[in-house]
Structures are given as structure tokens and as C-alpha cells.
Amino acid sequence: MHCLHCDKTSMTTETLVLGAGIIGVSTALHLQARGHSVAIIDRSAPGEGASFGNAGLIERSSVVPYAIPRDLRSLLNFASNRSAAVHYDPAFLPRIAPWLMGYWKASHPKRLMTIARELLPLIEACLDEHDRLVAAAGLSHLVRRDGWIEVVRHDAALSEAAQRSAKLKADYGLNAQVLDRAALSRLEPSLKAAAIGGIHWRDPFTVTDPGALTKGYAAHFEKMGGTVIRETVRGLSSQANGWRVTTDRGHYDAANIVVALGAHSGGLLAAQGYRIPLVGKRGYHLHFRPELAAGLNHAVLDEEVGYVLAPMAAGVRLTTGVELAAPTAPINRVQMDRAERRANEIFPLGKPVEDTPWLGLRPATPDMKPVIGPAPRHKGLWFAFGHAHHGLTLGPATGRLLAEMMTGEKPFADPAPFDIGRLL
């Protein structure tokens, strides 16, 4: 990277990206490809935040966001706080009441379909944008291109899933195959009889080590001349010719700042006058060594219960649904324990690899859409955060869209639905 001035504690460059997760690294790569001198700053190494802990799905088939259900049975199940899919701290809910109300309103079927249409161009671009970065960075060994499987436990659920997949195929051109028990066993012979069938969603990619993918993208960024700075961002201030980022070790100046700090973005931007309704949905994962040489060939979603089993380099990864609790609250194993018990009904998990589950934060806005674009009141300040469950999926597509906006190109997708003004 060409710097006007560089030393241990200061740097002047064209663009500083705050955040070394998949969103920040992807944005840095797209800006770099367009001739920007770029540096990334984060307190952690690339790929060690929410980009590390997920089910590894590059999710071309999830065209409709995760909404609050409207049927009474599901709502009562969540309200009971006994679900593996959603768990909450009752003392935390009043703190996020406006966000919850916004999420409820956005979950109305008509509004949800509008949101899905607005997100669709990014979803449609996700595979091609990852493919380009995977090829450039030499990371094809981390990516599989044979989709994932949604398993069901009851005949009625299989019928409902088949109808849903047929509609999504018709409306969005998705490639899905209904599996009876025999077809499921051919694809996944280690699954137990409790899984009576499923849907094979064939479009998505899966990643065997999401953290390594982001690290690989970052290594390619550095190989191409970029700089990654491992420091904690303490503050952000406007200067005569741009911006100054203050860290725990010094300061860095740039004409442009991209805030891509995930769930931590809101705290930094509050000092600039942007009160953003952003909640970090807590999520856990734990790896297991399967019993009796059992294995998984695909990631498996148990929608009824609310967890994913994914074959990873470290073992079979069990990921939980959503926990609504304070970001700094201690790890709570209740959701993981529930998911583990139910997962063992369909797959012989075996012993856990780690003693303690990994915990991370998925940054979510009340309307389920990310924030991508310029700050309305500050020149040179740009946003890329709030991707909730789709950070890995949408990282490269987000990076492309924001880089096109920053460099004056015609954006490949309409950026208006992602403008921060809708939340202020």
C-alpha cells in the first residue's frame, strides 16, 4: 500500500476500514481493486469475530429474512423461553423494546416480502462475488458447492417444506430437491431415523472454516499491498481534510472511513450523533467428534428445533439460534445444551472438542437489512454493518456495492434500501 506517511503509531492513507471481519475485509479488497490505498484496523486478527462463528453457509437460498413468526403456536413456544431456536434474558428485553417493535412490524408478511425483494440483488450476487475472491486468494479448498440439507421429523412437515421449496423455486429460480427417507440416507447415511426426509437446497456454497476464509481474503489483501493494523479503535474525529482514527497505540488519518465493526458499530457512531437501532443477536457454536466414524457430507438444518450441524475442519459444528441478552453477559449454556440433546436424536454427535462454546454477536437492524452507504451529515464517512445472519453470505457483495458508491461507479444494485436514513 502506498502511504504518504507511515510509522508505528500513525499513517495517512486514502481509506481506513474499521473492522477485519468478512464485511470489512471484502470492502477493503474491492476498494483496493479500484485503486484505493487501504488499511484495515481491528483489535482482533481478521476473521475472529462473528465471521469466525457461523454455520459456514454462503446462503443463496435464504431469500426471505428470519422474521418473527405470526402464528400463535410459534409465539407461545418462544415466549416460554424453552426453545433452542430463541432464548432471552427477561431483564434485557425492555432495553431493546423499540428494536423488537420495529422487528415485529417488519415481520408483517407484506412488509417482509418487500424487504426480501430489496435484499434479492445482494443475495443473487453472493456466489459469484465469493467465487471471484476465492479464486484470487487461492481458497477453493475451503469451499464446497453442493448445497445444504433441511431435515424434517414429521410427514406433515415434509409436505409443508416441499410446498415452500416449490414456491421458492418458482418465485426465485432456486434449485431444490425433495428427499424422502431413502434419498436422505443416500446423501447422509449417518443420520438417524428421526430425520424422515428433507429438502436439499443445491444452490448455496458451504465453507469448512469460515474464519480461515476471511483470514485468507485478508492475506490476499496484504499480498496485494494492503495493510492490516491490530489495534483497538478508541475514537473517531473529523479533520479539515478527512478523518482521524484514534487507537490504543496512536492515530491514523484518512480521507475516507468505512465503519464495518459489526455489532460494535453503533457505539462508535453514537459520538458522531448517529443513534442506530442495532442489536447484537448472540449466537453459539461448539464442535463435536462424531461417534462410530459417523460423518456429515452437508450442513444440516433442523428447522423445527432451531440449530445447524455443519461439517467443519475442527469437527461437526453445532450452531444455535438467537439469544437476546446483554452483549457482555456471561456465556449461558442453556441454548447449546438444548440443541445438543435434540441434535443427538438425528445424529450421533459424540464428545465436544472444546470445553466452552464460542459466543459471538450478529449485528441486526429492526428491518433485517444491512446499513450500506454514506453518512448523511459527514463527508467521507461510510457504513457497512448490520448483516445479522447473512454476514458471510453478503460480505463480498456488500464490499462491491460500497466500493462502487465510493468510487462513483454505477452500483450493481439499488443502494437506497440500505441507506441509514431509514433508521434515524
N, C-alpha and C positions, 0 to 999 in steps of 0.2 A: 504494500500500500504506500502511495506517495503521501508523505506528511510534510506540511510546512514547518512544523516544529515537533520534535518528539524527545522525551526523556522519561525517566521513571515515573514522574508524577504529573505530567501534563502533555497534552497533544492538541494540535489544531488540525482538523480534517473536515471533509465535506459533510459527512453524515455519521452520527453516532446512533447505533441501535442499542437500546436498553433492554436486555433480555436475551439469553442464549438458549431458549427453548426452540421448538420447531418453528414457531412463528417468526421469532427474531432472526434465527439463522437463515431461514428461507428468504426473508425480506432482504437481509444483507447480501445474499447471493444474487438476487435479482437486481439490486441496485448496483452491485459490483459489475455485473454483466453489461450494465448500461453506462459504464464509465465512471461511476462514483467512487471516490476514495471512502472506504467504510471501515469502521471499527465497531466491535460488539463489546458491551460491558455487562458483566453479571457477577454476582457474588459467588455463584457456583459455576462449575465447568459446564460446557454445553450438554444439553440433554439430560440434566439431573433433576429437573423439576417435574411438572406434570407430564412433560414429554417422555419421562422415564417410565412412569407408572400408568399403563393403559393396556387395553386388550390387543393392541397391535393391529387394529383394523384400519385400512385405508378405505373408508366406507362409502363406496359409490352407490350402494343400495339403500342407505338411510336418507331418503329424500324428504321425509317428514320428521321434524324435530321431536324430541322427547317432551311431551306435553303432560300437564296434569289431567288425569282421566276424568271423565264426566259421569261415569256410571257409579251408582251408589255402592255397589259391592267393592269396587276397587278403592273408592274413597274411604270406606269403613276399614278396609284392610290396612291402608296407610295410616289412618287415624289411630288404629290400635297400637301402632309402633312395634308390631311384632313381625314386620316384613323384612326379608333380606334385601328387597329392592330399594326401600326407602326407610331410613331411620332418622330420628330427630331428637334434639335436646329441647324439651318443652320451654326451658328458660331462654333459649336462643330465638325462638320463633317471633316473639314481639319485636326483637331488634331488626328483623327483616320483613316485618308485616307489609310495608309498601311494596317491596320487591315481590313478595308472594302474591299480593293482589294483582300486580301487573302481570305476573306469570299466569295467574288464573284467567285473566281477561284475554291474554294472548293465546290461551289454550282453547278458546271457543272454536268449534270446527271451521267456521268460515274464515276467521282470522288466521287460524293455523294453516289453512290452505294457501292464503296469501303469503304468509311467511315462507312456506315451502317453495312457492314459485320464485320468491325473491332470492332464496338461497340456491336454487337449482343451478344457475350458471357456474357457481363455485364448485358445487358437487360434481357437475358434469366434467369439469376441468381437472378434478383431483388426480385421476390416474395418469393422464398424460403429463401433468406437471411433476408428479413424483418420478415418472419414468425418465424424464429428462435429467433430473438431478441424480437419480440412481445410476444412470449410465455415465454421467460426467464424473461422479465421485467413485465409480467402481464398486458399487454396493449391492450388486444383483444377488449375491449370496444371502442377503438378509431378507429378500422379498420373495413371497410365493404368490402366484397369480391364479389360484384355483378356488377363491371364494371362501365362504364360511357357512356353517350349518346352524339353523334354528331348529332345535328339537322340541317335540311336544310329547305330553304324557297321556293324552286322552283323545279318543276318536273325534269328539266334538271340537277339540282344539285343532286337530289336524284339518278338519273341514273348514274351520274359520281361517286358518293360516293359508290354506290353499286358495280360498276366495280372495283373501287380501293380496296374496302374491300375484294372482291373475289380474287383479285391478292395477297393481303397480306395474306389471309387465305391459298392460295396455296403455296406461297413462304416461309412463316414463321410459318405456322401452327396456326395462330391466330383464336380465336373464336369470330365471329361477326355475328350479325343478322340484316337484313334489316327490317326497320319498316315503314309501311305505316301510314297514319294519325290515323287510328283506333288502331293499335298496339302501336303507340307512346302514344296515350291518355290513354291506359290501364296502361302503365308504369308511365306516368307523366300526371295525369288528370288536373293539374293546368296550363299546357302550353296552350297558346292561339293558334288560328287557323293559325297565321302567320307561325308557325312551321308545315310544311305539312308532315313531316316524318323524318327519320334519320337512323343512324346506332348505334346499341347497341354493343359496344366493351366490351365483357364479361370477358376478362382475368384480367384487372387491378384491383388493390385494390384502395380504396379511404379512406382518413383519415379525421375525423371530426374536428381535431385540430392538425395541423402539428407541431406547437410549443410545444404542450403538449406531442406529441410523442417523439420529441427529448429530452425534459426535462425528460421524463420517462426513455429513454435509458440512459441518464446521471445519473439519480438517481440509476439505476441498476448498472452502473459502480462504483458509490461511495459505494453502498451496498457491492459490491464485493471487496472493498479495494482500489479503485482508489481515486484520489484527483482532485478536480476542484478548480482552483485558479481564482478569479475575479480581474484581474489586466490588465492594458494596456501594451502591448509589445512595448518597445521603440527601441530595437536593438538586434542584433544577432552577436555573435563573436565566432570565432574558438578558442579553447583552446588546450592545449597539449593532453588531454585525452578525448576530445569531444567538447562540445559547452556550451556557456553561453548565457542565455537569460536575458536581462535587461528590467525591467518593471518600472512603475512609483512608485513602492514601494521597489524594491530591485533587486536581481538577483537570477537565478536558473541555475544549472549546470546539464547536462545530456550527456550521450554517444550518444544519437540519438535525432534529432529534426525532427518532422513532421510539415511541413508548410501546414495548412489547413484553411487559413484565407479568402477563397473565393476571392472576388474582391479586397481585400486588400493585397493579397499575393505578387503581383508584386512590390509594394513599398518597402516592407521589403527585398525582394530578390535582388533588384537593388543594394543595398550596397554590396552584395556578388558578383557582376559582372554579374548577370543574368538579361538581358533586355528582359522581357517576353511580347509579344503582347497580353495583357489581357485587355478586356474592360468590364466594369460593365453595362450590359443592365439594365436600370431602369424599374421597374415594380410596379404597384399599386394594392391595394385592398381596398374594402370598404364593410361593412356588411349592410344588409337591413332586416327590419321586413316586411315580405310579407303581402299584403292586403288580407282581407276577408278569413283569415285562409288558404290561399294558401300555398303550400309547394312543395319541391322537394324531390324526392326519390333517385335521382342520380345526380352526377355532369353532367352539360350540356355544351357542347362546341358549340358555334355559329361560325363555321369556316369562313363563308362568311364575317362576321363583324370583328371578332378577339377578343373574350373575352370568359371567362368561368364563369358560375354560379355554385356554389358548396354549398351544404347544410353543414353548419358548426355549432359547438356548439354555436357560437356567433350570428348566423343568416345566411341568404343566402349571401355568399361571392361572390362579383363581382370582378374578376381579369382582368386586362388589358393586352394588348400585350406588345410590346417593345417600350421604349423611349430611344433615343440616345441623351444624354445630359451630361454635366459635372456631376460627382458624387456628388458634393457639391451644385449644382444648387437648387434653391427653388422648392418646390412641385408645379407642373403645373397640374391643374385640367382638362385641355382641353381633354385629352385622356379618363379620367374617365367619364367626362360629356357626351362625345360622346357614350361611351359604355353603360352608364346608359340609355340614350334615346333609343338606339336600343334594349337593353335588355328588356325594358318595352313593346316592340312590341310583345314579345313572352311570357313574364311572368310578373305578377303584383308585382313589386319589393317592393312597399311601401316606407316607410321612412328609411333613413340611420340611422344606430345605432351610428356611430361616426360622429363628425363634419368634421374631416380631414382624407383623405385617408392615409393609410400606404404606405410608399415608401421603396423599397429595391433594392439591386443590384444583378443581376445574372451574375456571372463571366464567360465570354465567350472567348474562343480562336478563331482564324480565321479559323481553320479547324474543329470546332464543337466538338472536342474530349477533354476530360479532360487531365490534366497532372498527371500521377501517376507513381511514381518510384523514383530512386535515383538521386541526383545531380551529374553531370558528373565530377566536379572538387573538391568536398568536401565530404570526407568520413563522414558518419553518418548524412547527411542532406537528407531529403526525402520530396517528394512533393505529395500533394493530393488536387487539386483545378481545377477550370475551367469547371465545370459541366453544366454551363448555366441553361437551363430549367429542367435539369434532376438530380438536387442535391438530392431531396427527394427520387427519384426513385433509384438512384445508390449509395447512401450513404453506406449501409451495404455491397454491392458487392465490392465497392471500398476499404472499410476497410479490407475486407478479402484478396483481391488481394495484397494490400500493405503489410499487415501483413505477408502474405506468402513470399513475396520477402524479407522482413526484417529479417525473421527468417530462411531463407534458404530452405523453403519448395518448392515443385514444384507448381508453380502458376496454379490455375484452368483455367485461361485464358492467352492468349499470351499478355505480358505486352509491347511488342515492339511498338505497335501503339500509346501508351500513354507516351512514353519517351519524355522528354523535349528537347532532341537534335533536334527534327524535327522543333522546333520553334526558335532555336538560330542561 
